[in-house]
Amino acid sequence: MAKKKRRLVEEPAEEYEFVPAEFNEREFILKDLYGTKILLLVTVLAIIVGIVAAVIYGSDSSLWYAGMIISFATVATMDKILIKAGLRVDMLDMKTRLGNYLLFLMLALGVCIVFINAPFLSPPL
């Protein structure tokens, strides 16, 4: 019996070398520090706005929308507030800033809900 011809020709393996991108350690650390400072300030502001909204709701339950307006107005001016506090907002990318805004809204809502319940404020009559 005749031997079959091999139709596939083996090509030499392509050389590949991984070259990592430039990494600026100082910029990474500064960005991380600013992100942490901004997160702490956003958390404090959310607690304050949540308490203010709960007090407004406690005085008159028909003013529930006032707390919502205050919360969204604070988010709208958050960059200006952070700049006035001496923080560089431009160090963070948009995804991180949007995450901080969402965290602010959820935390302010949570604090408001906790404070309008029985142990803290008496329900309006």
Protein Blocks (a to p, Z undefined) as FASTA:
>chain_A
ZZdddfbdcddddddddddddddfklmmmmmmmmmmmmmmmmmmmmmmmmmmmmmmmmom
klmmmmmmmmmmmmmmmmmmmmmnopafklpcfklmmmmmmmmmmmmmmmmmmmmmmklp
ccdZZ
